[in-house]
Amino acid sequence: MLVSRTLFALYTAMHVWGYIIFINSDTPNAADYFIIVVFFIGTYQYLELYLGIVGLIIVLPFFLVYLAAKAIKKHRKNKRIARMLQGVKYNSLTLRG
């Protein structure tokens, strides 16, 4: 358990170190690109999770607009039905036979 936590901490520190080197370098050389390749390979395992989150962030507004439009349409339909079901006012003077 201690070994796995130590290796995880070391792995994370190496990734942070790679970010710092790449961000602070004015002209990246071959070693910097090697660090980025290693970093990409290390983070590739999380790519599916990140793509899922990004997809959710992109799709969620459209889904909310769809739900709002559906609710408005249902409200209008119910309002129209309610108007149609309003009874006719009975007036005994107009109903002479």
N, C-alpha and C positions, 0 to 999 in steps of 0.2 A: 504494500500500500504506500509506504513512504517512497519507494523507488519510483512508482508511477507518478506520484505527485511531483517529485523532484524533476523527472523527465518532462512532465507537462510544463512546469515552471521554466525550465531551460528552453524548451521548444518555443514557448510564448516570448521569452526574452530575446531569443534569436530573431523572431519575426519583428518585434518592436525595433531591435537594433537595425534590421534590414530596412525598415521604413525610415528610420532616422538617417541612415547613410544615404539612401536614395533621395530623400527630400533635401538634405543639406548639400548635396554635390551639385556644383555649377555645371560641369561637363561630365556626364556619366561615362565611365569607361567600361571595358568588358567585364570587370569584376562586379561592377554595380548591376549590370544586366543579368549576370549570373545570380546575384542575390535576389533580384526580382523574379527570375524564373523559379528559383527554389521556393521563394515566398508564394508564388502562384500555385505551385504544386502542393504546398502545404495547406493553402486555403481552399484548394479545389474541392476538398471533402465537404466544405460548408456551402459550396456554390448552389446546391439544390435548395437548401434552406433560404439563402439570400434571394434566389430567383422567385421562390414561393412568396416571400414577404413583399418583394417589389411588385410581383404580379397582383397580389392582394391590394396593395396600395393603389395600383393603376385601375383595377377593376371595381373597387369598392365605390368610388363616386358615381360611376355609371349605374351600378346596381341600386344605389340609393335614389338616383333620379328615376329609374324604372319603377321602384316601389312607390315613390311619391306620385308619379303619373298614374299608376294603377289605382292608388287610393283616391285621387281626385276624380278619376273616371267613375269609380264606384260610388263616390259621394254624389256626383251629378246624376247618375242613373237612379239612385235612391231618391233624390230630390224630385226628379221627373215623375217617378212612380208615385210618390207621395202627392204631387199635384194632381195626377190623374185620379187618385183615389179619394180626393176631397169630394165630399158629397155635394149634391145640388141642394141649395137652400129651398126648403119647402115654403111656399106661400099659398095659402088657401084661396086668396083672391084671384090668382092667375090660373087656377085649375077649375074653371067652371065648365060644366058639362052640358 
